[in-house]
Amino acid sequence: MREDKSLLISYLEQQKMDNSLIYDIVEFREKYDTAEEVQERIYIPDMLFCGKDILEMSAAALLQGENLLLSGAKATGKNVLCETLAWIFGRPSYDISFHVNTDSASLIGTDTFIHNEVRLRKGPVYQCAEFGGFGILDEVNMAKNDAVSVLHATLDHRRRIDVPGYARVKLHPATRFIGTMNYGYAGTKELNEALVSRFMVVDMPPLSEETIRFLLKKHFADVKEQALKQFTGLFLDLQEKVYNGEASARSLDLRGLIASMKAIRSNLSPLSAIRMGIVNKSFDVFEKEMLEDVIATRIPSSWTRAEIFEG
């Protein structure tokens, strides 16, 4: 526990977070215990968010009991920020993915038959409320508005869940909800005002060069400086192509870039690895050719693992 606290403070200081916020976060963690049965839901993410302003805005809102809505394009770090915040505050996290068929039963719970008795099988929102978790409402604008309206009393000042046929559930004081939404993609919908009013909204900016370098270096401590520069530049080039409408959002994939570098570490050729991680996610022939050209300006065909990693 002491080691985790030391790591946390080191990370927050590295991000240059305000000292008073760091103090309040540590105090929050010490104030709320976590039940033994959900301890495994608290973990250090593989990828930590990088960005002082976004972290400070998010932490300040959560400390005051507010819920967050992270809005932005693909590959702006929304899910990474969600995982990072749950770890920072030391709370169990519950991933709740929304889709067109999401209904209140899948969120709150549904009746089930156990030992000849009808019992409530608790949904992720119910469990999150019960154990003081951080509920990650992923792609919340994919669901129909009438499906998420069941959360209104959960997300506002009432902080409760009304389960038909069962007792009213009050939210644990540490419970928070963080919604994410991409805009402009197929299947997404405009969120109604009633739902949006229950969140503090953070508009996620495009990833900066500093952030990409930080994340790649975090994953690959042995990456050579020249290779780090080129892979960072490659992601920025792809980001510009997507934002200018020259490429689809499929090609803007930081997870794919990281997966490509992992494959290179296993001695796969860099170009083959990047094709698997990025290029082949596009199904348009002309777009693939354009992506290949962008990659060729950054990653020489002669490169092998030796040009990218030390040792």
Secondary structure, DSSP 8 states (H G I E B T S, - for coil): -HHHHHHHHHHHHHTT--HHHHHHHHHHHHH----GGGGGG----SS----HHHHHHHHHHHHTT--EEEE--TTSSHHHHHHHHHHHTT--EEEEE--TT--HHHHHEEEEEETTEEEEEE-HHHHHHHHT-EEEEETGGGS-HHHHGGGHHHHSTT-EE--TTS--EE--TT-EEEEEE-SSSTT-----HHHHTTSEEEE-----HHHHHHHHHHH-TTB-HHHHHHHHHHHHHHHHHHHTTSS-GGG--HHHHHHHHHHHHTT--HHHHHHHHTGGG---HHHHHHHHHHHHTTS-TT--HHHHB--
